[in-house]
Amino acid sequence: MLKVFAMLPDLDKIKGVHPGAVLKRALKKRGITGSDLARTIDEHKQTISAILNRRRAVNAKLSIKLGEVFSVEADYFMLLQASYDVQQQVAANYRRIPNLNHFRKALFWDTQLEQIDWDKNKRAVIQRVLERGNRKEIQELLAFYGRQTVKKIVQSIQKSYLPSFEENLKNYNLIE
């Protein structure tokens, strides 16, 4: 078995990083391809490719094999995977979403309502709801983001071509 004497980063320094990213960097530094690694550890190259591209997790068996090749503890990649998984779950738990039952699916016709990142797309969501939303949707928007946040975002919206936008700003006291 090919032994790669590599100085991989200390786990404490890379907690939360997908093991595939660490593995990809280590392979690149040494000029080794994913296919070479797959052959060396007797794994399918598709499995290694999926891990390198962060589409798959490292399991215990693979962590042991990688540990041998990279001269690190057998659980190195498994601990890295666990740290990554915990970070992803924490992020998912803190992802705030409004009560989706208050929004019509037709309002967000071009995306799945459950897939919207309500923080990242705040401006677009606020504009769309104020342009096309009904009373229930606008009230949920205000309850979720808060009136002050909506007022602040509204100031950054240059122009809406729908008259309902201006009407809703006045009706819900969102302009000063």
C-alpha positions as CSV (number, residue, x, y, z in Angstrom):
1,M,0.0,0.0,0.0
2,L,1.2,3.5,-0.9
3,K,2.2,5.5,2.2
4,V,1.9,9.2,1.9
5,F,3.9,10.8,4.7
6,A,1.8,13.9,4.9
7,M,1.4,16.5,7.5
8,L,-2.4,16.8,7.6
9,P,-3.8,19.8,9.6
10,D,-4.5,19.3,13.3
11,L,-8.2,18.4,13.7
12,D,-8.8,21.4,16.0
13,K,-7.8,23.8,13.3
14,I,-10.1,22.3,10.7
15,K,-13.2,21.3,12.7
16,G,-16.3,21.6,10.5
17,V,-14.5,21.2,7.2
18,H,-15.7,18.4,5.0
19,P,-13.2,15.6,4.9
20,G,-13.3,15.7,1.1
21,A,-11.9,19.2,1.1
22,V,-9.0,18.2,3.3
23,L,-8.4,15.1,1.2
24,K,-8.5,17.0,-2.0
25,R,-6.0,19.5,-0.8
26,A,-3.6,16.8,0.5
27,L,-3.8,14.9,-2.8
28,K,-3.2,18.0,-4.9
29,K,-0.1,19.0,-2.8
30,R,1.4,15.6,-3.6
31,G,0.3,15.3,-7.2
32,I,-1.9,12.2,-6.6
33,T,-5.2,11.8,-8.4
34,G,-8.4,10.5,-6.9
35,S,-8.2,7.5,-9.1
36,D,-4.6,6.7,-7.8
37,L,-5.9,6.9,-4.3
38,A,-8.9,4.7,-5.1
39,R,-6.6,2.0,-6.5
40,T,-4.3,2.3,-3.6
41,I,-7.0,1.7,-1.0
42,D,-9.1,-0.7,-3.1
43,E,-12.1,1.6,-3.3
44,H,-14.3,2.6,-6.3
45,K,-13.0,5.8,-7.9
46,Q,-16.6,7.0,-7.9
47,T,-16.7,6.8,-4.1
48,I,-13.5,8.8,-3.8
49,S,-14.7,11.3,-6.4
50,A,-18.0,11.8,-4.5
51,I,-16.0,12.4,-1.2
52,L,-13.6,14.8,-2.9
53,N,-16.6,16.7,-4.3
54,R,-18.4,16.7,-0.9
55,R,-21.3,14.6,-2.2
56,R,-20.6,11.7,0.1
57,A,-19.5,11.1,3.7
58,V,-16.5,9.2,5.0
59,N,-17.4,6.0,6.8
60,A,-15.4,4.2,9.5
61,K,-13.9,1.6,7.1
62,L,-12.7,4.3,4.7
63,S,-11.3,6.4,7.6
64,I,-9.1,3.5,8.6
65,K,-7.8,3.1,5.0
66,L,-7.2,6.8,4.6
67,G,-5.5,6.9,8.0
68,E,-3.0,4.2,6.9
69,V,-2.2,6.0,3.6
70,F,-1.8,9.4,5.2
71,S,-0.1,8.1,8.3
72,V,-2.6,9.6,10.7
73,E,-4.8,8.1,13.4
74,A,-7.4,5.7,12.0
75,D,-10.3,7.9,13.2
76,Y,-8.9,11.2,11.8
77,F,-11.2,11.4,8.8
78,M,-14.1,9.9,10.8
79,L,-13.7,12.6,13.5
80,L,-13.5,15.2,10.8
81,Q,-16.7,13.8,9.2
82,A,-18.5,13.9,12.6
83,S,-17.4,17.5,13.2
84,Y,-18.7,18.5,9.7
85,D,-22.0,16.7,10.2
86,V,-22.6,18.4,13.6
87,Q,-21.8,21.8,12.1
88,Q,-24.3,21.2,9.3
89,Q,-27.0,20.1,11.7
90,V,-26.4,23.1,14.0
91,A,-26.7,25.4,11.0
92,A,-29.9,23.7,9.9
93,N,-31.4,24.0,13.5
94,Y,-30.7,27.7,13.6
95,R,-32.1,28.3,10.1
96,R,-35.1,30.4,10.8
97,I,-38.1,30.1,8.6
98,P,-41.6,31.7,8.8
99,N,-44.8,29.8,9.0
100,L,-44.9,28.4,5.4
101,N,-48.6,27.7,5.8
102,H,-49.3,31.4,5.5
103,F,-47.7,31.6,2.0
104,R,-49.3,30.4,-1.2
105,K,-47.0,28.2,-3.3
106,A,-48.0,30.4,-6.3
107,L,-46.3,33.4,-4.8
108,F,-43.0,31.6,-5.1
109,W,-43.8,29.9,-8.4
110,D,-40.2,29.7,-9.5
111,T,-38.8,27.9,-6.5
112,Q,-39.8,25.4,-3.9
113,L,-41.1,27.2,-0.8
114,E,-39.2,24.8,1.5
115,Q,-35.9,25.5,-0.2
116,I,-35.9,29.3,0.2
117,D,-33.0,30.6,2.3
118,W,-35.1,33.3,4.1
119,D,-32.0,35.2,5.4
120,K,-29.8,35.1,2.3
121,N,-32.7,36.1,0.0
122,K,-34.4,38.5,2.4
123,R,-34.5,41.4,0.0
124,A,-36.0,39.4,-2.8
125,V,-38.5,37.8,-0.6
126,I,-39.7,41.1,0.9
127,Q,-40.0,42.7,-2.5
128,R,-42.0,39.8,-3.9
129,V,-44.3,39.5,-1.0
130,L,-45.0,43.3,-1.0
131,E,-45.5,43.2,-4.7
132,R,-47.7,40.1,-5.0
133,G,-48.6,39.0,-1.5
134,N,-52.0,39.1,0.1
135,R,-52.8,40.4,3.6
136,K,-52.0,37.1,5.4
137,E,-48.6,36.8,3.6
138,I,-47.6,40.4,4.3
139,Q,-48.6,40.0,8.0
140,E,-46.5,36.8,8.2
141,L,-43.6,38.6,6.5
142,L,-43.8,41.4,9.0
143,A,-44.0,39.0,12.0
144,F,-41.0,37.0,10.7
145,Y,-38.6,39.7,9.8
146,G,-40.0,42.5,12.0
147,R,-41.3,45.8,10.9
148,Q,-38.0,47.7,11.3
149,T,-36.1,45.2,9.2
150,V,-38.7,45.3,6.4
151,K,-38.6,49.1,6.5
152,K,-34.9,49.1,6.2
153,I,-34.9,46.6,3.3
154,V,-37.7,48.5,1.5
155,Q,-35.4,51.6,1.4
156,S,-32.8,49.6,-0.6
157,I,-35.3,48.5,-3.2
158,Q,-34.8,50.9,-6.1
159,K,-38.0,50.5,-8.0
160,S,-40.9,48.2,-8.3
161,Y,-43.0,48.3,-11.5
162,L,-46.1,46.9,-9.7
163,P,-48.4,49.5,-8.2
164,S,-49.3,47.1,-5.4
165,F,-45.8,47.5,-4.0
166,E,-46.3,51.2,-3.2
167,E,-49.9,50.6,-2.0
168,N,-48.7,47.9,0.5
169,L,-45.9,50.2,1.7
170,K,-48.5,52.8,2.5
171,N,-51.1,50.4,3.9
172,Y,-48.7,48.8,6.3
173,N,-46.8,52.0,7.2
174,L,-43.5,50.8,5.8
175,I,-42.4,54.2,4.4
176,E,-41.5,57.2,6.4
